[in-house]
Amino acid sequence: MTDILARDAEVDQFHNTLFRELLTHMMEDPQNITPCMHLLFIAKNIERAGDLVTGIALQIHYLVHGELPEEKRPKSDVTSTMDIRFDIAEQLD
């Protein structure tokens, strides 16, 4: 079970990194917004699939063992609470 939780955290971290990288590309050039948004939606769906698989694994573990694993499930996706600030003057130059 520890391996599954670690892999879920790895997928979450990859999503966070990709989110920041694509956001930077969108701020640098508005023409990047559409393709970057498509990639962000794909990445979010992959991250969500990882969460669902982890949830299924937890349910199977419970069915087999009659208890939830002692390890805490890490919440590594921070994109929904991320504070994004940039200087609008930089964008107008």
DAWO-V553661 format. One record per residue. RES is the residue in three letters. OMEGA is omega in whole degrees, -180 to 180 (none if undefined). Layout:
# DAWO-V553661
res-><RES/RES>
omega-><OMEGA/OMEGA>
This chain:
# DAWO-V553661
res-><MET/THR/ASP/ILE/LEU/ALA/ARG/ASP/ALA/GLU/VAL/ASP/GLN/PHE/HIS/ASN/THR/LEU/PHE/ARG/GLU/LEU/LEU/THR/HIS/MET/MET/GLU/ASP/PRO/GLN/ASN/ILE/THR/PRO/CYS/MET/HIS/LEU/LEU/PHE/ILE/ALA/LYS/ASN/ILE/GLU/ARG/ALA/GLY/ASP/LEU/VAL/THR/GLY/ILE/ALA/LEU/GLN/ILE/HIS/TYR/LEU/VAL/HIS/GLY/GLU/LEU/PRO/GLU/GLU/LYS/ARG/PRO/LYS/SER/ASP/VAL/THR/SER/THR/MET/ASP/ILE/ARG/PHE/ASP/ILE/ALA/GLU/GLN/LEU/ASP>
omega-><180/180/-180/179/179/179/177/178/178/178/178/-180/177/179/179/-180/179/178/-180/-179/-179/177/177/179/-180/-180/-180/-177/-179/178/178/-172/-177/180/179/178/176/178/178/178/178/-179/180/179/177/178/179/177/176/178/-180/178/178/177/177/179/177/179/178/178/180/180/-177/-172/180/177/177/178/-178/-180/175/178/-178/175/-172/180/-177/-174/-179/-180/-176/177/-177/179/174/-178/-178/178/177/-178/-177/180/none>
